[in-house]
C-alpha cells in the first residue's frame, strides 16, 4: 500500500467552497441545452448549490435530513447533491429507469424528506406511491413542463428552491459557513443503493472520509488533474459515476460535461472529445458493435484495410507505447493515419488519454480490440462498498485479464476460498438500517467483497462472484462469467446466461443483439418483422450456433456450451429480469425460463 496523494483535509462540500474561493472563474461544469454548451464556473457551482441547499432548509429539511434525486444526469443533479451537502444533509440517488415500486422502496427505506425529480414522468412515479412515503414532505421538479395542473402544495420548482435559498442567504449571510464549520470527515454525505441483483437494494453509507480517499486513489491511478475533461452520462446514482463526476473532479478542480440525454451520448462524445472516459462493459460492447456495423456497411477496401491493421497491431496492443520498437511504432502510425484515427473519431474517443471499464466483467477480446485501435483502455475493479475503484491497471503495465493493483490508500488480501478482502479509508461505513448485512461484510476491519480473485503477475484477477460459482453434476467448478464473456465477444450476442449448477453439462440462454443481427439479416435479404421473428429465424439460429462454436474453441471442454435456447424478447428491467444497471437477476431468470432450461437437458433436445 502506497501513500495517497496529499489532498486538502476538507470534506467534499468544503472543497467546493475552497474551489470557488481559489479559482472562481474556472469552468467546473458544462451543460448542453438546446444544442449549446453552457459553462458553469466554480463560483457559480458553489453559489447555486448553496442557494439550493438553503432553499431545502426553507422547505423544512431537517438537520441531517435525506434528499432523494430521481433524474438523468444533469448539472441540477450535482447542484442538488452538493447543495444538500452544504447544509449537512445526505443525498440518495434513484435510477430514473426504475419503475414506481422500486422508486418507492428506495425513497421509503432511505427515509427521504424531499425528492428532486427531473420531470413529469419521474414526478408521477412518486405521486403514484405517495401513500407509501409518510416522511416525504416535498417534491422538487427540475423541468416543469406538463405540471401546470398538479397540486402546488406538494410540488416546488427547482428554480424556486434556488430563489428561496438566495433570499435566505440575504437574511442569514453566514448560514453556509456555519453549516460547514460543523462538518466532519466522519459525517455521512451520500448513500448509494446497490443494484439488488439478489434481493432488495441496500443503502451503502459513504462518509466524506470515504469520498476523499476515493478521490485521492482515482486521481493518482488515472492521472486526473485540473486539465482533465469528462462526459457524465452513466447514472449518477451509481458509485462509478459519482467517483468521476463529483469526488475526483471537485478535489482535482477538473471539468465535467453533461449532454442533453443518455440518447445523445455518441454525438456528445464527438463534441466534448473528453480526455477521460468511463464505459461499463455494455457500453464498450455497443461501441464495438457500432464499429462492426460501420465496417460491414463500408465493405470493400476499407474493411480489408481495417482487418489488415488489426492483424498487424494486435500483437503489441498491450505493450506500453514507450516500450514499443521503432518498427511497431511505425506500423501503428501507418494504420492510425489510414483508418484507426477515423474510427476513434467515429466513437468520439480520439483525444482520450485514459479510458476505463469496470462495474462488471468484460470479454478480453473487446478490451484487446480497443487497445489495438489505440484507445488507452484500462480495467478497474470496485464496489459500491469501496466508494468506487479499489484496484486499477496502469497504462504502463497492462496485464491481460487482470484489474491491476490496489489504489493508493487501500490494502487487499485473499481470504477463505480466494475471496478478495479490502481495507482502507475507501471502505464504506455500513448499510443504512441493516446492521446484520453490515456485520456480514465488515469483519475485523476488512471488507469481504464476495468476489473470488487470484493474483496474476502480482495483480488481481477477478474469477467470479463467490455465490455464482457453479458446480456441475460431475463435481467440476465453473465460473459462469468467464463462459458468458467469452460467448459475448460476438457482435451478434448481447446477453448470455449460463446454466450449469448441478447439471451434466453447460447450457445457455442467449439474447441476440437486435441491431447487429438485423443488419446482418438485411444484408442477406432474410425477412423479419420484429425481434421475435428475428430470433426464431433458422438462419439466425445457425449464425448464433457458429458464434458459440467459435467461443467454445477458447474454453476448456467442461466449460463449453453444449446446447442453447434463443430468447424471443429482450431482457427487461420492468419484467424484473435485470437490474437498473443491467445486471442479470439469475434467480428470476431461472424461474421464468424453467421450462426452456429443462428442455435443454431433455434427451430429445437438439444440439446447438
C-alpha positions as CSV (number, residue, x, y, z in Angstrom):
1,X,0.0,0.0,0.0
2,X,1.5,3.3,-1.1
3,X,0.6,6.7,0.3
4,X,-2.4,8.5,-1.2
5,X,-1.7,11.9,-2.9
6,X,-2.0,14.8,-0.4
7,X,-5.4,16.4,-0.7
8,X,-6.6,19.2,1.5
9,X,-8.2,17.9,4.7
10,X,-11.6,19.1,3.6
11,X,-15.0,17.4,3.1
12,X,-16.4,17.4,-0.5
13,X,-18.7,20.5,0.2
14,X,-15.9,22.3,2.0
15,X,-13.7,21.6,-1.1
16,X,-16.4,23.0,-3.4
17,X,-16.2,26.3,-1.3
18,X,-12.4,26.2,-1.5
19,X,-12.5,25.9,-5.3
20,X,-14.9,28.9,-5.5
21,X,-12.5,31.0,-3.5
22,X,-9.3,29.9,-5.2
23,X,-10.4,29.6,-8.8
24,X,-13.8,31.3,-9.1
25,X,-13.7,31.6,-12.9
26,X,-12.5,28.1,-13.8
27,X,-15.2,26.0,-15.6
28,X,-16.4,23.3,-13.3
29,X,-19.5,22.1,-15.2
30,X,-20.8,22.3,-18.7
31,X,-24.4,21.5,-19.8
32,X,-25.8,21.2,-23.3
33,X,-29.1,23.0,-23.6
34,X,-30.8,23.3,-27.0
35,X,-27.6,22.4,-28.7
36,X,-25.4,24.9,-26.9
37,X,-22.9,24.1,-24.2
38,X,-23.4,26.4,-21.2
39,X,-20.5,26.7,-18.8
40,X,-20.9,26.9,-15.0
41,X,-17.8,28.3,-13.2
42,X,-16.6,27.1,-9.8
43,X,-18.1,30.2,-8.2
44,X,-21.4,29.7,-9.9
45,X,-21.5,26.0,-8.9
46,X,-20.9,26.8,-5.3
47,X,-23.4,29.7,-5.3
48,X,-26.2,27.7,-6.9
49,X,-25.5,24.7,-4.7
50,X,-25.6,26.9,-1.6
51,X,-28.8,28.6,-2.6
52,X,-30.4,25.2,-3.4
53,X,-29.3,23.8,0.0
54,X,-30.6,26.8,1.9
55,X,-33.8,26.6,-0.1
56,X,-34.2,23.0,1.0
57,X,-33.9,24.1,4.6
58,X,-36.5,26.8,3.9
59,X,-38.8,24.0,2.8
60,X,-38.4,22.2,6.1
61,X,-35.5,19.8,5.5
62,X,-34.3,18.7,9.0
63,X,-30.8,18.6,10.3
64,X,-29.0,15.7,8.6
65,X,-32.2,15.1,6.6
66,X,-32.2,12.9,3.5
67,X,-32.7,14.2,0.0
68,X,-33.5,11.9,-2.9
69,X,-32.6,12.7,-6.6
70,X,-34.6,11.0,-9.4
71,X,-33.2,12.2,-12.7
72,X,-30.9,11.5,-15.6
73,X,-27.5,13.2,-15.3
74,X,-27.6,16.9,-15.5
75,X,-26.0,19.9,-13.8
76,X,-29.0,20.2,-11.5
77,X,-28.3,16.6,-10.2
78,X,-24.9,17.6,-8.8
79,X,-26.1,21.0,-7.7
80,X,-28.8,19.3,-5.7
81,X,-26.3,16.8,-4.2
82,X,-23.7,19.4,-3.2
83,X,-26.4,21.8,-2.1
84,X,-27.7,19.1,0.3
85,X,-24.1,18.5,1.5
86,X,-23.5,22.3,2.1
87,X,-26.3,22.3,4.7
88,X,-25.4,19.0,6.3
89,X,-28.0,16.8,4.5
90,X,-27.4,13.4,2.9
91,X,-28.1,12.7,-0.8
92,X,-29.6,9.5,-2.2
93,X,-29.8,8.8,-5.9
94,X,-32.5,6.8,-7.5
95,X,-32.3,5.2,-11.0
96,X,-34.6,7.2,-13.4
97,X,-35.3,3.9,-15.3
98,X,-36.7,2.3,-12.1
99,X,-40.5,1.6,-12.0
100,X,-42.6,3.3,-9.4
101,X,-42.5,0.4,-6.9
102,X,-38.6,0.4,-6.9
103,X,-38.5,4.2,-6.6
104,X,-40.9,4.0,-3.6
105,X,-38.8,1.3,-2.0
106,X,-35.6,3.3,-2.1
107,X,-37.3,6.6,-1.0
108,X,-39.1,4.8,1.8
109,X,-36.2,2.8,3.1
110,X,-33.9,5.8,2.9
111,X,-36.5,7.9,4.8
112,X,-36.3,10.7,2.2
113,X,-37.8,14.0,3.2
114,X,-37.5,15.9,-0.1
115,X,-37.1,14.3,-3.5
116,X,-35.8,16.1,-6.6
117,X,-37.5,14.8,-9.8
118,X,-36.3,15.6,-13.3
119,X,-39.7,15.9,-15.0
120,X,-43.4,14.9,-15.1
121,X,-42.6,11.3,-15.7
122,X,-40.4,10.9,-12.6
123,X,-42.9,13.0,-10.6
124,X,-45.7,10.7,-11.5
125,X,-43.8,7.7,-10.1
126,X,-43.5,9.4,-6.8
127,X,-47.1,10.6,-6.7
128,X,-48.3,7.1,-7.6
129,X,-46.8,5.7,-4.4
130,X,-47.1,8.8,-2.2
131,X,-49.2,6.9,0.3
132,X,-46.2,4.6,1.0
133,X,-43.9,7.6,1.8
134,X,-45.1,9.1,5.1
135,X,-41.8,11.0,5.6
136,X,-41.8,12.7,2.2
137,X,-42.5,16.4,2.6
138,X,-42.0,17.9,-0.8
139,X,-41.2,17.1,-4.5
140,X,-38.9,19.5,-6.3
141,X,-39.1,19.4,-10.1
142,X,-36.4,20.5,-12.5
143,X,-38.4,20.6,-15.7
144,X,-41.9,22.0,-15.1
145,X,-43.4,21.0,-18.5
146,X,-46.8,19.4,-18.1
147,X,-47.1,20.2,-14.4
148,X,-49.5,23.2,-14.6
149,X,-52.5,21.4,-13.1
150,X,-50.6,19.5,-10.4
151,X,-51.3,20.3,-6.7
152,X,-48.8,23.0,-5.7
153,X,-48.9,22.1,-2.0
154,X,-46.7,19.1,-2.8
155,X,-44.6,20.4,-5.7
156,X,-42.0,23.1,-5.9
157,X,-39.9,24.1,-8.9
158,X,-36.1,23.7,-8.8
159,X,-35.6,27.4,-9.8
160,X,-38.0,28.4,-7.0
161,X,-35.9,26.5,-4.4
162,X,-32.8,28.3,-5.5
163,X,-34.7,31.7,-5.2
164,X,-35.8,30.8,-1.7
165,X,-32.2,29.9,-0.8
166,X,-30.9,33.2,-2.2
167,X,-33.5,35.1,-0.1
168,X,-32.4,33.1,3.0
169,X,-28.8,33.8,2.3
170,X,-29.5,37.6,2.2
171,X,-31.2,37.2,5.6
172,X,-28.5,35.0,7.1
173,X,-25.2,35.8,5.2
174,X,-23.1,33.3,7.1
175,X,-25.5,30.3,7.1
176,X,-23.5,28.1,4.7
177,X,-20.2,28.8,6.5
178,X,-21.9,27.9,9.8
179,X,-23.1,24.5,8.4
180,X,-19.6,23.7,7.0
181,X,-17.9,24.6,10.3
182,X,-19.7,21.7,11.9
183,X,-18.9,19.2,9.1
184,X,-16.5,16.4,9.8
185,X,-14.9,13.7,7.7
186,X,-16.9,11.0,9.6
187,X,-20.2,12.5,8.5
188,X,-22.3,10.6,6.0
189,X,-22.6,12.6,2.8
190,X,-24.0,10.1,0.3
191,X,-26.0,6.9,0.3
192,X,-25.7,4.7,-2.8
193,X,-28.1,1.8,-3.2
194,X,-26.8,-1.5,-4.5
195,X,-28.4,-2.9,-7.7
196,X,-30.4,-5.6,-5.9
197,X,-29.5,-8.4,-8.2
198,X,-30.1,-11.0,-5.5
199,X,-32.6,-9.2,-3.3
200,X,-33.8,-5.8,-2.1
201,X,-31.2,-3.0,-2.7
202,X,-29.1,-2.0,0.3
203,X,-28.2,1.6,1.1
204,X,-24.4,1.9,1.4
205,X,-23.5,4.9,3.6
206,X,-20.4,6.8,2.3
207,X,-18.7,9.3,4.6
208,X,-16.7,12.3,3.5
209,X,-13.6,10.4,4.5
210,X,-14.6,7.6,2.1
211,X,-15.1,10.1,-0.7
212,X,-11.9,12.0,-0.1
213,X,-9.9,8.7,0.0
214,X,-11.6,7.5,-3.3
215,X,-10.8,10.9,-4.9
216,X,-7.1,10.5,-3.9
217,X,-6.9,7.0,-5.3
218,X,-8.7,7.8,-8.5
219,X,-6.6,11.0,-9.1
220,X,-3.3,9.1,-8.7
221,X,-4.3,6.0,-10.6
222,X,-5.9,7.7,-13.6
223,X,-3.7,10.8,-13.7
224,X,-6.5,13.2,-13.2
225,X,-5.7,16.9,-12.9
226,X,-7.3,20.3,-13.5
227,X,-7.0,19.9,-17.3
228,X,-9.0,16.6,-17.3
229,X,-12.4,16.7,-19.1
230,X,-15.1,14.1,-18.6
231,X,-18.6,13.4,-20.1
232,X,-21.0,12.4,-17.4
233,X,-23.6,10.0,-18.8
234,X,-23.8,6.8,-16.7
235,X,-26.3,7.2,-13.8
236,X,-25.1,9.4,-11.0
237,X,-26.8,7.1,-8.5
238,X,-24.1,4.6,-9.4
239,X,-20.9,4.9,-7.4
240,X,-18.6,4.7,-10.5
241,X,-20.1,7.9,-12.0
242,X,-20.0,9.6,-8.6
243,X,-16.3,8.8,-8.5
244,X,-15.7,10.6,-11.8
245,X,-18.3,13.3,-11.7
246,X,-18.2,14.6,-8.1
247,X,-15.4,13.1,-6.0
248,X,-12.3,13.3,-8.2
249,X,-13.3,16.4,-10.2
250,X,-14.1,18.6,-7.1
251,X,-10.8,17.7,-5.5
252,X,-8.8,18.0,-8.7
253,X,-10.6,21.1,-10.0
254,X,-11.4,19.4,-13.4
255,X,-14.4,19.9,-15.7
256,X,-17.4,17.7,-16.1
257,X,-19.8,17.9,-19.0
258,X,-23.5,16.9,-19.2
259,X,-25.1,16.1,-22.5
260,X,-28.7,16.6,-23.4
261,X,-29.7,13.0,-22.7
262,X,-28.5,9.4,-22.5
263,X,-29.6,9.0,-26.1
264,X,-27.1,11.6,-27.4
265,X,-24.0,10.1,-25.8
266,X,-22.1,9.3,-29.0
267,X,-22.8,12.8,-30.5
268,X,-21.9,14.4,-27.2
269,X,-18.6,12.4,-27.1
270,X,-17.6,13.7,-30.5
271,X,-18.3,17.3,-29.4
272,X,-16.7,17.2,-26.0
273,X,-13.8,14.9,-27.0
274,X,-13.1,14.1,-23.3
275,X,-9.7,13.2,-22.0
276,X,-11.2,10.7,-19.6
277,X,-13.9,8.2,-20.4
278,X,-15.7,5.5,-18.3
279,X,-17.6,2.8,-20.1
280,X,-19.2,-0.2,-18.4
281,X,-18.8,-3.4,-20.4
282,X,-22.1,-3.0,-22.2
283,X,-21.0,0.4,-23.5
284,X,-17.8,-1.0,-24.9
285,X,-19.7,-3.9,-26.4
286,X,-22.1,-1.4,-28.1
287,X,-19.2,0.7,-29.4
288,X,-17.6,-2.5,-30.7
289,X,-20.9,-3.4,-32.5
290,X,-21.2,0.1,-33.9
291,X,-17.7,-0.1,-35.4
292,X,-18.5,-3.6,-36.7
293,X,-21.7,-2.4,-38.4
294,X,-20.0,0.6,-39.9
295,X,-17.2,-1.5,-41.4
296,X,-19.7,-4.1,-42.8
297,X,-21.6,-1.2,-44.4
298,X,-18.4,0.3,-45.8
299,X,-17.2,-3.1,-47.1
300,X,-14.6,-3.3,-49.8
301,X,-11.1,-2.0,-49.4
302,X,-12.0,-0.1,-46.1
303,X,-13.0,-3.3,-44.4
304,X,-9.9,-5.1,-45.7
305,X,-7.6,-2.3,-44.6
306,X,-9.1,-2.4,-41.1
307,X,-8.6,-6.2,-40.9
308,X,-5.0,-5.8,-42.0
309,X,-4.4,-3.1,-39.4
310,X,-5.9,-5.2,-36.6
311,X,-3.7,-8.2,-37.6
312,X,-0.6,-6.1,-37.8
313,X,-1.1,-4.1,-34.5
314,X,-2.8,-6.7,-32.2
315,X,0.4,-8.5,-31.3
316,X,1.8,-5.4,-29.5
317,X,-1.6,-3.8,-28.5
318,X,-0.9,-4.3,-24.8
319,X,2.7,-3.3,-24.8
320,X,3.3,0.2,-23.3
321,X,3.9,2.7,-26.1
322,X,7.2,3.8,-24.6
323,X,8.4,0.1,-24.8
324,X,7.4,-0.5,-28.4
325,X,10.1,-0.9,-31.0
326,X,10.6,1.7,-33.8
327,X,9.1,-0.8,-36.2
328,X,6.0,-1.3,-34.0
329,X,5.6,2.5,-33.7
330,X,5.8,2.9,-37.4
331,X,3.2,0.2,-38.1
332,X,0.8,1.7,-35.7
333,X,1.4,5.2,-37.0
334,X,0.6,4.0,-40.5
335,X,-2.7,2.3,-39.7
336,X,-3.6,5.1,-37.3
337,X,-3.3,7.6,-40.2
338,X,-5.1,5.3,-42.6
339,X,-8.1,4.1,-40.5
340,X,-7.7,3.9,-36.7
341,X,-7.9,7.7,-36.3
342,X,-11.2,7.8,-38.3
343,X,-12.7,5.1,-36.1
344,X,-11.6,6.8,-32.9
345,X,-13.3,10.0,-34.2
346,X,-16.4,7.9,-35.0
347,X,-16.8,6.8,-31.4
348,X,-15.6,10.2,-30.0
349,X,-12.5,8.9,-28.2
350,X,-9.7,10.4,-30.3
351,X,-8.5,12.7,-27.5
352,X,-9.0,10.3,-24.6
353,X,-5.8,10.0,-22.5
354,X,-7.2,7.2,-20.3
355,X,-10.4,5.2,-20.8
356,X,-11.6,2.7,-18.2
357,X,-14.0,-0.2,-17.9
358,X,-15.4,-1.6,-14.7
359,X,-18.6,-2.4,-12.7
360,X,-18.9,-5.9,-14.4
361,X,-16.7,-8.5,-16.2
362,X,-15.7,-7.7,-19.8
363,X,-14.7,-10.0,-22.6
364,X,-10.9,-9.8,-23.1
365,X,-11.3,-9.8,-26.8
366,X,-13.3,-6.5,-26.5
367,X,-10.5,-5.0,-24.4
368,X,-7.8,-6.1,-26.8
369,X,-9.9,-4.7,-29.8
370,X,-9.9,-1.2,-28.4
371,X,-6.3,-1.3,-27.3
372,X,-5.4,-2.3,-30.8
373,X,-7.3,0.7,-32.2
374,X,-5.1,2.8,-29.9
375,X,-7.7,3.6,-27.2
376,X,-5.8,3.7,-23.9
377,X,-8.2,1.3,-22.1
378,X,-7.5,0.1,-18.5
379,X,-9.6,-2.3,-16.4
380,X,-10.6,-1.3,-12.9
381,X,-12.4,-3.1,-10.1
382,X,-14.6,-1.7,-7.4
383,X,-17.8,-1.9,-5.5
384,X,-20.4,0.4,-4.0
385,X,-18.9,-0.6,-0.7
386,X,-15.4,0.6,-1.7
387,X,-16.8,4.1,-2.7
388,X,-15.7,3.3,-6.3
389,X,-12.4,1.9,-7.6
390,X,-10.5,-0.5,-5.3
391,X,-7.9,-1.7,-7.9
392,X,-6.9,-0.4,-11.3
393,X,-4.5,-1.0,-14.1
394,X,-1.8,1.4,-15.1
395,X,-1.2,2.2,-18.8
396,X,2.5,1.5,-18.3
397,X,1.7,-2.1,-17.2
398,X,-1.2,-3.9,-18.8
399,X,-1.6,-7.5,-17.6
400,X,-4.3,-9.1,-19.7
401,X,-7.2,-10.4,-17.7
402,X,-6.2,-8.5,-14.5
403,X,-7.7,-5.4,-12.9
404,X,-4.5,-4.0,-11.5
405,X,-3.3,-3.5,-8.0
406,X,-4.9,-1.6,-5.1
407,X,-5.4,2.1,-5.4
408,X,-3.3,4.3,-3.2
409,X,-4.5,4.2,0.4
410,X,-6.1,0.7,0.1
411,X,-4.9,-2.8,1.1
412,X,-6.0,-6.1,-0.4
413,X,-5.6,-9.8,0.5
414,X,-7.2,-13.1,-0.3
415,X,-9.3,-14.8,2.3
416,X,-11.0,-18.2,2.5
417,X,-11.9,-19.7,-0.8
418,X,-9.9,-17.0,-2.6
419,X,-12.3,-14.2,-1.6
420,X,-10.9,-10.7,-2.1
421,X,-10.7,-8.6,1.0
422,X,-10.2,-4.8,1.1
423,X,-9.2,-2.5,3.9
424,X,-8.7,1.3,3.9
425,X,-10.5,4.6,4.1
426,X,-12.3,3.8,0.8
427,X,-14.3,1.1,2.6
428,X,-17.9,2.3,3.4
429,X,-19.4,2.9,6.8
430,X,-22.1,0.3,6.6
431,X,-25.6,-0.3,5.3
432,X,-28.4,2.0,6.3
433,X,-30.9,0.3,8.7
434,X,-29.3,-3.1,8.1
435,X,-26.8,-3.9,10.8
436,X,-27.0,-7.7,10.0
437,X,-25.9,-7.2,6.4
438,X,-23.1,-4.8,7.6
439,X,-21.7,-7.3,10.0
440,X,-21.7,-9.9,7.3
441,X,-19.3,-7.9,5.1
442,X,-17.3,-5.9,7.5
443,X,-15.3,-8.1,9.8
444,X,-12.0,-7.4,11.7
445,X,-11.5,-4.2,9.7
446,X,-11.7,-5.9,6.3
447,X,-14.5,-5.7,3.7
448,X,-15.4,-9.1,2.4
449,X,-16.2,-8.4,-1.2
450,X,-17.9,-11.7,-2.1
451,X,-15.7,-11.9,-5.2
452,X,-13.3,-14.8,-5.9
453,X,-9.9,-13.5,-7.0
454,X,-6.5,-14.7,-8.0
455,X,-3.1,-13.0,-8.3
456,X,-1.6,-12.8,-11.8
457,X,1.9,-11.3,-12.0
458,X,1.2,-9.5,-8.8
459,X,-2.1,-8.1,-9.9
460,X,-5.7,-9.0,-9.1
461,X,-7.8,-11.1,-11.5
462,X,-11.5,-11.4,-10.6
463,X,-12.7,-15.0,-11.2
464,X,-16.4,-14.6,-10.4
465,X,-18.9,-13.8,-7.6
466,X,-18.4,-16.3,-4.8
467,X,-22.2,-17.1,-4.8
468,X,-22.2,-17.5,-8.6
469,X,-19.5,-20.3,-8.9
470,X,-21.3,-23.3,-10.3
471,X,-20.5,-27.0,-9.6
472,X,-21.6,-29.4,-12.3
473,X,-23.1,-32.9,-11.6
474,X,-19.6,-34.2,-12.2
475,X,-18.2,-32.0,-9.4
476,X,-16.3,-29.5,-11.7
477,X,-16.2,-25.9,-10.5
478,X,-17.1,-23.4,-13.2
479,X,-17.1,-19.6,-13.5
480,X,-20.2,-18.6,-15.4
481,X,-19.0,-15.1,-16.1
482,X,-15.9,-16.5,-17.8
483,X,-18.1,-18.6,-20.1
484,X,-20.6,-15.8,-20.7
485,X,-18.0,-13.2,-21.5
486,X,-16.3,-15.5,-24.0
487,X,-19.6,-16.0,-25.8
488,X,-20.5,-12.3,-25.6
489,X,-17.4,-11.3,-27.6
490,X,-19.6,-12.0,-30.6
491,X,-21.1,-8.8,-32.0
492,X,-24.3,-10.8,-32.6
493,X,-24.8,-11.8,-29.0
494,X,-25.9,-9.2,-26.4
495,X,-26.6,-11.5,-23.4
496,X,-25.6,-15.0,-22.3
497,X,-26.9,-16.6,-19.2
498,X,-25.1,-19.9,-18.4
499,X,-26.9,-22.8,-16.7
500,X,-24.6,-25.5,-15.2
501,X,-25.1,-25.8,-11.4
502,X,-25.8,-29.5,-10.6
503,X,-26.2,-30.2,-14.3
504,X,-24.4,-32.8,-16.5
505,X,-23.2,-30.1,-19.0
506,X,-23.3,-26.4,-19.7
507,X,-26.2,-24.8,-21.5
508,X,-27.1,-21.2,-22.0
509,X,-30.0,-18.8,-22.7
510,X,-28.9,-16.4,-25.5
511,X,-30.3,-12.9,-26.3
512,X,-29.2,-11.7,-29.7
513,X,-28.1,-8.1,-30.4
514,X,-31.2,-7.0,-32.3
515,X,-29.4,-4.1,-34.1
516,X,-26.4,-6.1,-35.3
517,X,-28.3,-9.2,-36.2
518,X,-31.0,-7.1,-38.0
519,X,-28.2,-5.5,-40.1
520,X,-26.8,-9.0,-40.8
521,X,-30.2,-10.3,-41.9
522,X,-30.9,-7.3,-44.1
523,X,-27.6,-7.7,-45.9
524,X,-28.6,-11.3,-46.7
525,X,-32.2,-10.5,-47.7
526,X,-33.6,-12.5,-44.7
527,X,-37.1,-11.3,-43.9
528,X,-38.2,-10.5,-40.4
529,X,-40.8,-8.2,-38.8
530,X,-39.7,-7.8,-35.2
531,X,-37.3,-9.1,-32.5
532,X,-39.2,-12.3,-32.0
533,X,-39.3,-13.2,-35.7
534,X,-35.6,-12.4,-36.0
535,X,-34.7,-14.6,-33.0
536,X,-36.9,-17.5,-34.3
537,X,-35.4,-17.5,-37.8
538,X,-33.4,-20.6,-38.7
539,X,-30.6,-18.6,-40.3
540,X,-30.2,-16.6,-37.2
541,X,-30.1,-19.7,-35.1
542,X,-27.3,-21.1,-37.3
543,X,-25.4,-17.8,-37.0
544,X,-25.6,-18.0,-33.2
545,X,-24.6,-21.7,-33.2
546,X,-21.5,-20.8,-35.3
547,X,-20.6,-18.0,-32.8
548,X,-21.0,-20.3,-29.9
549,X,-18.7,-22.9,-31.6
550,X,-16.1,-20.2,-32.0
551,X,-16.4,-19.3,-28.3
552,X,-16.2,-23.0,-27.3
553,X,-12.8,-23.3,-29.0
554,X,-11.5,-20.9,-26.4
555,X,-13.0,-22.8,-23.4
556,X,-12.0,-25.9,-21.6
557,X,-14.1,-28.9,-22.7
558,X,-16.0,-29.0,-19.4
559,X,-16.9,-25.3,-19.8
560,X,-18.1,-25.4,-23.4
561,X,-21.8,-24.6,-24.1
562,X,-23.4,-27.8,-25.4
563,X,-26.9,-26.5,-26.1
564,X,-28.7,-23.1,-26.1
565,X,-32.1,-21.5,-26.2
566,X,-32.6,-18.2,-28.1
567,X,-34.8,-15.7,-26.1
568,X,-37.6,-14.3,-28.1
569,X,-37.6,-11.0,-26.2
570,X,-35.0,-8.6,-24.8
571,X,-34.4,-8.9,-21.0
572,X,-36.2,-6.1,-19.4
573,X,-35.9,-4.2,-16.1
574,X,-39.6,-3.7,-15.9
575,X,-40.1,-7.5,-16.1
576,X,-37.7,-7.9,-13.1
577,X,-35.2,-9.8,-15.3
578,X,-32.3,-7.3,-15.0
579,X,-31.5,-4.6,-12.5
580,X,-31.3,-0.8,-13.3
581,X,-27.6,-1.4,-14.1
582,X,-28.5,-4.3,-16.4
583,X,-27.1,-7.0,-14.1
584,X,-29.0,-10.3,-14.7
585,X,-31.2,-11.5,-11.9
586,X,-30.2,-15.1,-12.2
587,X,-32.8,-16.5,-9.8
588,X,-35.7,-14.7,-11.6
589,X,-34.4,-15.8,-15.0
590,X,-34.1,-19.4,-13.8
591,X,-37.8,-19.3,-12.5
592,X,-39.2,-17.6,-15.6
593,X,-37.5,-19.8,-18.1
594,X,-37.6,-23.0,-16.1
595,X,-39.4,-24.9,-18.9
596,X,-36.9,-23.8,-21.6
597,X,-34.0,-24.7,-19.4
598,X,-35.4,-28.2,-18.7
599,X,-35.9,-28.7,-22.4
600,X,-32.2,-28.1,-22.9
601,X,-31.5,-31.2,-20.7
602,X,-34.2,-33.4,-22.2
603,X,-32.8,-36.4,-24.2
604,X,-34.6,-35.2,-27.4
605,X,-33.2,-31.7,-27.2
606,X,-31.5,-30.7,-30.4
607,X,-27.8,-29.9,-30.1
608,X,-26.6,-26.3,-30.7
